């Protein structure tokens, strides 16, 4: 393989997105089915822990907060009033607390839950991707490079979901498989912001894009999403892009 392979960043962004989604979803489902439901129930169930799980890559960081605009970007396809009521419940459960700028952070109890969730994810992903150490070992540093470059690019953009959720919390000694899960999680928000920018530029809202049927307009928005999401992949050679796609495609899930 060589850099002459016809796989430019914008094409690769469209090809890699479903592979990223598949592997990420497999890891999260393994956590849910491998003890996550029981763990959540000990802290009050989904009504108490839902946003902690969703926002874990930032809230697990010591002193980590998610700003009000960042939260709105992460939940852009959901009803804002419903999200705020859900937050109120999780604050009442003592899992989250609001900060003066309108954002939120985890309480001591919330951090205890996230520490247990982190350990659970480490255990289930190690089992899920057992026998694929070489692939995981290649993917983790590759994703690290992508996230680092995406963060540089994001400095010139409007704050969005990616800025709210990246870089992910990575304590010393974290196993490679859980690093993979959470780096994939953060990278998905980069594409989510690209998609939101693409449909907004086409005159859509979060509501109208959800109801847009397949067709030329939808295709044009997806192609624009690929173009906007392509930036970080320029840091990889064409060969590295192919290896990343092959490694993700080979992982179980």
PENOR-V894527 format. One record per residue. N is the residue number from 1. RES is the residue in one letter. D_CENTER is the distance of its C-alpha to the mean C-alpha in Angstrom with 1 decimal. Layout:
# PENOR-V894527
n	res	d_center
N	RES	D_CENTER
N	RES	D_CENTER
This chain:
# PENOR-V894527
n	res	d_center
1	X	29.9
2	X	30.0
3	X	28.5
4	X	30.7
5	X	28.5
6	X	27.7
7	X	23.9
8	X	23.1
9	X	19.7
10	X	19.5
11	X	20.6
12	X	18.2
13	X	15.2
14	X	16.4
15	X	17.2
16	X	14.1
17	X	11.6
18	X	13.1
19	X	13.3
20	X	9.6
21	X	9.1
22	X	12.2
23	X	11.6
24	X	8.2
25	X	10.2
26	X	13.2
27	X	12.0
28	X	11.0
29	X	14.3
30	X	16.1
31	X	15.3
32	X	16.4
33	X	19.5
34	X	20.3
35	X	21.0
36	X	18.1
37	X	20.3
38	X	23.1
39	X	21.3
40	X	20.0
41	X	23.6
42	X	25.1
43	X	23.3
44	X	24.2
45	X	22.0
46	X	19.1
47	X	21.0
48	X	20.6
49	X	17.3
50	X	14.9
51	X	13.2
52	X	13.4
53	X	11.2
54	X	8.6
55	X	8.9
56	X	9.8
57	X	8.2
58	X	10.5
59	X	13.2
60	X	14.1
61	X	15.1
62	X	18.9
63	X	19.7
64	X	16.1
65	X	16.0
66	X	13.9
67	X	16.4
68	X	17.8
69	X	16.7
70	X	13.1
71	X	13.2
72	X	15.0
73	X	12.4
74	X	9.6
75	X	12.4
76	X	14.2
77	X	15.2
78	X	16.7
79	X	20.1
80	X	20.0
81	X	23.0
82	X	21.6
83	X	18.5
84	X	21.0
85	X	23.2
86	X	20.4
87	X	19.7
88	X	23.5
89	X	23.7
90	X	21.2
91	X	23.1
92	X	26.2
93	X	25.1
94	X	24.7
95	X	21.0
96	X	19.9
97	X	22.1
98	X	22.2
99	X	22.9
100	X	25.6
101	X	23.5
102	X	22.0
103	X	18.8
104	X	18.1
105	X	17.8
106	X	18.3
107	X	21.9
108	X	23.6
109	X	23.3
110	X	19.6
111	X	19.1
112	X	21.3
113	X	19.2
114	X	16.0
115	X	18.2
116	X	19.3
117	X	15.9
118	X	15.0
119	X	18.3
120	X	17.8
121	X	14.6
122	X	16.6
123	X	19.5
124	X	18.0
125	X	15.9
126	X	19.1
127	X	21.1
128	X	18.8
129	X	18.8
130	X	22.3
131	X	24.5
132	X	21.7
133	X	21.8
134	X	22.7
135	X	19.8
136	X	17.3
137	X	19.3
138	X	19.0
139	X	15.3
140	X	14.4
141	X	16.5
142	X	15.7
143	X	11.9
144	X	13.3
145	X	15.5
146	X	13.1
147	X	11.0
148	X	14.4
149	X	15.7
150	X	13.0
151	X	13.6
152	X	17.2
153	X	17.0
154	X	15.1
155	X	18.1
156	X	20.2
157	X	18.0
158	X	17.9
159	X	15.3
160	X	12.3
161	X	8.9
162	X	7.8
163	X	10.9
164	X	10.3
165	X	7.2
166	X	8.4
167	X	10.1
168	X	8.9
169	X	12.0
170	X	14.0
171	X	17.5
172	X	20.4
173	X	21.1
174	X	17.6
175	X	18.0
176	X	16.5
177	X	14.9
178	X	12.8
179	X	11.9
180	X	10.9
181	X	8.7
182	X	6.8
183	X	7.1
184	X	5.8
185	X	2.5
186	X	3.4
187	X	5.4
188	X	4.3
189	X	4.9
190	X	7.9
191	X	9.2
192	X	8.9
193	X	11.0
194	X	13.2
195	X	13.9
196	X	14.8
197	X	17.1
198	X	18.6
199	X	19.6
200	X	20.8
201	X	22.9
202	X	24.4
203	X	25.5
204	X	23.1
205	X	21.6
206	X	18.6
207	X	21.4
208	X	23.3
209	X	20.5
210	X	19.6
211	X	23.3
212	X	23.8
213	X	25.3
214	X	25.1
215	X	27.4
216	X	28.0
217	X	26.2
218	X	23.0
219	X	23.3
220	X	24.0
221	X	20.8
222	X	18.7
223	X	20.7
224	X	20.1
225	X	16.4
226	X	16.8
227	X	19.0
228	X	16.8
229	X	13.8
230	X	16.3
231	X	16.8
232	X	14.9
233	X	16.4
234	X	19.8
235	X	19.6
236	X	20.0
237	X	23.3
238	X	23.8
239	X	24.5
240	X	21.4
241	X	19.4
242	X	21.5
243	X	21.1
244	X	17.3
245	X	17.6
246	X	20.3
247	X	18.6
248	X	15.5
249	X	18.0
250	X	20.2
251	X	17.9
252	X	18.9
253	X	16.9
